[in-house]
Amino acid sequence: MSTPDFTAQRTALADVVAIPVTPFGEDGRIDAPAHRVLLRRLLDAGVRTLTPNGNTGEFYALDPQERRAVVELTAEATEGEAVLIVGVGHEVPTAIDAARHAQDSGARMVMIHQPVHPYVSADGWVDYHHAIAEAVPELGVVPYIRAARLPGGRLAELGAACPNVIGVKYAVPDPVTFAAFARDAGLDRFVWVAGLAESYAPSYFSAGASGFTSGLVNVAPALSLSMIEALRAGDHPAAMKVWEQIRRFEELRAEDGSAYNVTVVKEALASLGLCRRDVRPPSSPLPSAVRAEVAAIAGEWSL
């Protein structure tokens, strides 16, 4: 059996990988009309790679039916205008079921969330990802790595066993560790996506990344696209100019162990009249002073 050609998927990863929010209505349910508006805004700005059911989409706060609905809404709203990398996770059967649903909905890839388990071994990490990747051989598979404990050689082992594992969303906040890990795993074997967004993109690109994820892109897509254009051109000063513009916004998202990561993005969107600010527990609303600061930043960007 021949290996599918993943060229298009690899190209899509080497880009701004947008993580759309999941807007909620006054009744607490997914606000489908607002969701469509937000997705259309991204597409009209030129964003072409989307991850429904990512962390900025509150993956862990959605029930199984809602996660399926998010995928279907996104596929319907984009109608082939973007490559979808659907976030999947939880226990293996649930992740496989979600991956197959993603494929049936038109997704080209899945991003496997970091295993949420108190006892994750290197062997178990490989087995977990292998089982999911093997179940959907025609989909590109992208592990999401958030801990530095996994040796790069174990990812190389997974890649050798599963040709459809084509990229890595790497979210360990240490560029030196990333540079070493990527080379131990295979710098050219995988597409490396800076999983800590615009704040870390310049340093991670210098070490081998060619794409970055973004929640900020929901608010100011032009800034995210400007940064990747500068990084592709090797124009580090221009990339850092964008970094300076987004610095405070990303600092607010990262405060208190990223407690307000999603909340800040939704607050900015609410200030622009694009969706409600509501988030689900264990996330929580912003203090009023921070809300005002976020609105001021979003207002400056909208100009």
Backbone torsions as a table, in degrees:
resi	resn	phi	psi	omega
1	MET	NA	126.5	-177.0
2	SER	-76.7	152.0	177.8
3	THR	-80.3	131.6	177.7
4	PRO	-58.5	154.1	177.1
5	ASP	-83.9	115.1	-177.6
6	PHE	-102.2	21.6	-177.0
7	THR	-58.0	-46.8	-178.0
8	ALA	-63.6	-38.1	179.7
9	GLN	-68.8	-39.4	178.2
10	ARG	-63.5	-39.4	178.0
11	THR	-63.7	-40.5	-179.7
12	ALA	-65.2	-31.4	178.4
13	LEU	-72.4	-29.4	-179.3
14	ALA	-83.1	59.4	-171.2
15	ASP	-159.5	-173.8	169.4
16	VAL	-76.3	114.7	179.8
17	VAL	-96.9	97.9	-175.2
18	ALA	-75.2	137.5	175.6
19	ILE	-111.2	95.5	-176.5
20	PRO	-65.8	147.1	172.2
21	VAL	-74.6	162.7	172.1
22	THR	-110.1	102.8	-177.6
23	PRO	-75.7	144.3	178.2
24	PHE	-113.9	146.2	177.1
25	GLY	-86.6	-178.5	-179.6
26	GLU	-61.5	-27.1	179.7
27	ASP	-83.0	0.0	178.2
28	GLY	87.5	-5.4	179.6
29	ARG	-90.7	167.8	178.3
30	ILE	-60.3	130.4	179.2
31	ASP	-90.7	91.3	-175.1
32	ALA	-61.5	-44.0	178.4
33	PRO	-60.4	-42.8	178.0
34	ALA	-64.4	-38.2	178.7
35	HIS	-59.5	-44.9	179.8
36	ARG	-62.9	-40.8	179.0
37	VAL	-61.7	-45.2	-179.2
38	LEU	-64.9	-40.9	178.7
39	LEU	-66.2	-43.0	179.0
40	ARG	-61.9	-36.8	178.3
41	ARG	-62.0	-41.7	177.3
42	LEU	-64.6	-46.9	-178.2
43	LEU	-63.6	-43.2	-179.2
44	ASP	-64.6	-26.9	178.2
45	ALA	-78.4	-15.2	179.6
46	GLY	109.1	7.4	177.4
47	VAL	-74.5	133.1	-174.0
48	ARG	-128.0	6.0	177.1
49	THR	-134.8	122.7	-174.9
50	LEU	-128.3	142.5	174.5
51	THR	-117.8	87.1	170.5
52	PRO	-66.0	145.3	-177.8
53	ASN	68.7	34.9	168.8
54	GLY	-88.4	-179.1	-178.1
55	ASN	-65.0	-36.6	176.9
56	THR	-67.1	-20.5	174.2
57	GLY	-86.0	7.9	178.1
58	GLU	60.9	45.2	-179.0
59	PHE	-46.8	-47.4	-173.8
60	TYR	-78.2	-8.3	177.9
61	ALA	-99.6	-1.5	179.5
62	LEU	-97.7	144.6	175.1
63	ASP	-83.8	169.6	-175.1
64	PRO	-56.7	-40.1	179.7
65	GLN	-66.1	-37.7	178.9
66	GLU	-68.1	-38.1	178.3
67	ARG	-63.7	-40.1	176.5
68	ARG	-64.0	-41.2	-179.6
69	ALA	-62.9	-39.9	178.5
70	VAL	-60.9	-43.2	178.8
71	VAL	-62.8	-46.8	-177.6
72	GLU	-66.3	-40.9	176.7
73	LEU	-61.2	-42.8	-178.4
74	THR	-67.5	-43.3	178.9
75	ALA	-62.9	-41.4	179.7
76	GLU	-66.3	-42.9	-175.9
77	ALA	-70.7	-31.6	-176.6
78	THR	-90.1	-30.5	175.8
79	GLU	45.4	48.4	176.3
80	GLY	84.0	0.8	-180.0
81	GLU	-77.5	-15.7	-179.0
82	ALA	-138.9	154.9	173.0
83	VAL	-86.4	128.6	-178.7
84	LEU	-100.6	130.7	173.6
85	ILE	-117.0	97.7	-172.8
86	VAL	-80.9	131.5	175.1
87	GLY	-74.1	129.9	177.4
88	VAL	-132.0	161.7	179.6
89	GLY	175.1	-153.0	-173.0
90	HIS	69.9	-155.5	-176.1
91	GLU	-71.0	161.8	-170.9
92	VAL	-54.7	-50.0	-179.2
93	PRO	-59.0	-39.5	178.5
94	THR	-65.7	-41.7	179.5
95	ALA	-64.6	-42.0	179.2
96	ILE	-65.3	-43.4	178.5
97	ASP	-60.0	-42.4	179.5
98	ALA	-66.9	-38.1	179.1
99	ALA	-65.4	-41.4	178.9
100	ARG	-67.6	-37.6	175.7
101	HIS	-63.8	-40.6	177.5
102	ALA	-59.4	-45.1	179.2
103	GLN	-61.9	-44.3	179.4
104	ASP	-63.5	-26.6	-178.8
105	SER	-87.0	-4.3	177.0
106	GLY	105.7	4.2	177.9
107	ALA	-68.4	150.7	179.3
108	ARG	-103.0	-15.6	-177.1
109	MET	-149.8	162.1	168.2
110	VAL	-126.8	145.1	173.1
111	MET	-108.0	120.3	-176.4
112	ILE	-89.8	113.1	178.2
113	HIS	-58.2	151.5	176.5
114	GLN	-54.8	133.1	179.9
115	PRO	-58.6	128.9	178.0
116	VAL	-98.4	96.9	-174.3
117	HIS	-159.6	140.3	-178.1
118	PRO	-71.0	-16.2	-174.7
119	TYR	-130.4	84.3	-179.5
120	VAL	-105.4	115.6	175.7
121	SER	-98.6	163.3	177.4
122	ALA	-62.8	-43.2	177.4
123	ASP	-60.8	-44.1	-179.1
124	GLY	-65.9	-36.6	177.5
125	TRP	-61.8	-45.6	178.6
126	VAL	-63.2	-46.1	-178.9
127	ASP	-61.3	-40.8	-179.3
128	TYR	-60.9	-50.7	-177.8
129	HIS	-70.6	-34.7	178.6
130	HIS	-62.1	-43.6	-177.9
131	ALA	-62.4	-41.0	-178.8
132	ILE	-71.7	-46.6	-178.4
133	ALA	-62.3	-39.9	-178.0
134	GLU	-66.0	-27.6	-177.8
135	ALA	-76.6	-18.9	-178.2
136	VAL	-133.2	65.7	-172.1
137	PRO	-63.4	-18.4	-179.6
138	GLU	-91.2	-5.3	176.2
139	LEU	-96.9	140.6	168.0
140	GLY	-68.9	141.2	-177.2
141	VAL	-122.2	134.0	-176.2
142	VAL	-128.1	103.2	173.8
143	PRO	-66.9	146.7	178.4
144	TYR	-108.6	111.9	-175.0
145	ILE	-107.8	119.7	-178.0
146	ARG	-118.9	-3.3	-177.9
147	ALA	-126.5	144.2	-175.3
148	ALA	-84.2	0.3	-173.6
149	ARG	-71.5	-27.8	-176.0
150	LEU	-74.5	124.9	176.0
151	PRO	-70.9	146.1	179.3
152	GLY	-59.3	-30.9	179.9
153	GLY	-62.8	-28.4	178.6
154	ARG	-71.8	-34.5	174.2
155	LEU	-67.1	-38.4	176.3
156	ALA	-59.7	-38.8	177.4
157	GLU	-62.1	-44.3	178.1
158	LEU	-62.9	-43.1	179.8
159	GLY	-63.5	-35.4	178.3
160	ALA	-67.5	-35.5	-178.8
161	ALA	-81.5	-27.0	-173.8
162	CYS	-129.9	95.3	-178.9
163	PRO	-60.0	-21.8	-178.5
164	ASN	-82.6	-2.7	171.1
165	VAL	-81.3	99.9	-167.3
166	ILE	-111.3	-15.5	-177.7
167	GLY	-148.0	169.9	-179.6
168	VAL	-138.2	128.3	169.5
169	LYS	-93.1	106.2	-172.4
170	TYR	-104.9	119.5	-172.0
171	ALA	-128.8	38.8	171.9
172	VAL	-94.0	123.4	-173.3
173	PRO	-77.0	62.0	-178.9
174	ASP	-155.3	100.1	-177.7
175	PRO	-60.1	-31.6	179.7
176	VAL	-69.6	-45.3	176.7
177	THR	-60.6	-41.1	178.0
178	PHE	-60.8	-46.5	-178.0
179	ALA	-59.0	-42.6	-180.0
180	ALA	-70.1	-44.1	-178.6
181	PHE	-61.0	-45.8	-177.8
182	ALA	-61.7	-37.8	-179.4
183	ARG	-75.8	-33.4	176.4
184	ASP	-69.7	-33.7	-178.1
185	ALA	-82.9	-32.4	-177.3
186	GLY	128.3	91.8	-174.4
187	LEU	-58.4	-40.7	-178.1
188	ASP	-90.7	-14.5	-178.6
189	ARG	-71.1	-35.0	-176.1
190	PHE	-118.6	154.6	167.8
191	VAL	-87.0	124.7	-174.9
192	TRP	-98.4	120.5	-178.1
193	VAL	-110.6	123.1	177.8
194	ALA	-69.8	107.5	-172.3
195	GLY	-85.2	5.1	177.9
196	LEU	-110.2	21.3	167.9
197	ALA	68.4	-159.6	-170.9
198	GLU	-60.7	-32.2	-177.6
199	SER	-59.5	-38.7	-176.7
200	TYR	-101.2	-7.6	-174.0
201	ALA	-57.4	-46.2	-178.6
202	PRO	-59.3	-43.8	-178.9
203	SER	-71.2	-36.7	179.9
204	TYR	-72.4	-34.4	175.4
205	PHE	-63.3	-38.0	179.5
206	SER	-64.7	-20.3	-179.1
207	ALA	-102.4	-0.1	174.8
208	GLY	129.3	-6.0	177.1
209	ALA	-70.6	152.9	177.5
210	SER	-131.1	4.8	175.0
211	GLY	-150.6	165.2	174.2
212	PHE	-145.6	149.1	176.2
213	THR	-82.5	159.9	-179.7
214	SER	-154.4	132.6	166.8
215	GLY	-99.1	-32.5	177.2
216	LEU	-56.3	-30.3	-177.7
217	VAL	-58.3	-24.6	175.0
218	ASN	-59.6	-33.0	-174.8
219	VAL	-92.6	-47.7	-173.8
220	ALA	-135.3	74.0	-176.9
221	PRO	-58.9	-31.4	-178.8
222	ALA	-63.1	-35.2	179.1
223	LEU	-66.5	-45.8	-179.8
224	SER	-62.2	-43.7	-179.5
225	LEU	-68.0	-34.1	176.5
226	SER	-65.0	-38.7	-179.7
227	MET	-64.9	-45.6	-177.0
228	ILE	-69.3	-32.3	175.6
229	GLU	-61.4	-43.0	179.0
230	ALA	-65.9	-41.8	-179.6
231	LEU	-65.8	-40.5	177.7
232	ARG	-63.3	-34.8	-179.0
233	ALA	-81.0	-4.5	-176.6
234	GLY	71.8	21.2	-178.3
235	ASP	-94.8	81.1	-176.4
236	HIS	-62.0	-42.1	177.9
237	PRO	-58.4	-40.0	179.2
238	ALA	-67.2	-39.6	177.6
239	ALA	-62.2	-39.7	-179.2
240	MET	-72.2	-24.8	172.9
241	LYS	-63.3	-42.3	175.6
242	VAL	-65.7	-41.8	178.7
243	TRP	-54.9	-41.7	179.5
244	GLU	-64.0	-36.0	-179.6
245	GLN	-69.6	-34.1	-174.8
246	ILE	-98.3	-3.9	-171.5
247	ARG	-55.1	-52.9	-174.1
248	ARG	-65.6	-39.4	178.4
249	PHE	-58.5	-46.2	-179.3
250	GLU	-71.8	-30.5	174.6
251	GLU	-63.5	-41.8	178.6
252	LEU	-63.0	-38.3	178.8
253	ARG	-67.1	-32.2	-175.0
254	ALA	-87.4	-11.8	-176.2
255	GLU	-62.4	150.0	176.1
256	ASP	53.7	48.9	177.9
257	GLY	65.8	33.7	-179.6
258	SER	66.1	29.4	-178.8
259	ALA	-60.1	-31.4	-176.5
260	TYR	-109.5	25.4	-176.0
261	ASN	-54.5	-51.8	-179.6
262	VAL	-80.2	-38.1	-174.9
263	THR	-59.1	-40.3	-179.4
264	VAL	-64.2	-41.8	179.8
265	VAL	-63.9	-47.0	179.9
266	LYS	-66.4	-34.1	177.4
267	GLU	-63.7	-42.0	178.1
268	ALA	-63.4	-43.1	178.6
269	LEU	-64.4	-38.9	178.4
270	ALA	-64.3	-39.2	180.0
271	SER	-65.2	-23.8	177.4
272	LEU	-92.5	0.7	177.8
273	GLY	76.9	24.9	-173.9
274	LEU	-99.0	-25.1	175.4
275	CYS	-166.0	171.5	175.6
276	ARG	-73.4	159.1	-178.8
277	ARG	-84.7	-3.0	-171.0
278	ASP	-59.2	133.9	169.8
279	VAL	-126.3	162.7	-180.0
280	ARG	-101.2	148.9	173.1
281	PRO	-57.7	144.4	12.8
282	PRO	-86.3	5.5	168.4
283	SER	-72.0	166.2	-177.4
284	SER	-150.3	162.4	-180.0
285	PRO	-64.6	159.6	178.6
286	LEU	-81.2	149.7	168.9
287	PRO	-60.4	151.6	-173.4
288	SER	-59.1	-38.6	-178.6
289	ALA	-64.2	-38.7	179.6
290	VAL	-71.8	-35.3	176.9
291	ARG	-57.8	-43.2	-179.9
292	ALA	-64.7	-39.4	179.7
293	GLU	-66.3	-42.4	179.0
294	VAL	-62.4	-44.1	179.2
295	ALA	-61.4	-37.9	179.8
296	ALA	-65.8	-41.5	178.5
297	ILE	-63.6	-48.3	-179.2
298	ALA	-62.2	-36.7	178.8
299	GLY	-64.6	-40.7	177.6
300	GLU	-63.7	-43.5	-179.5
301	TRP	-64.4	-36.1	-176.6
302	SER	-69.6	-17.8	176.4
303	LEU	-78.5	NA	NA
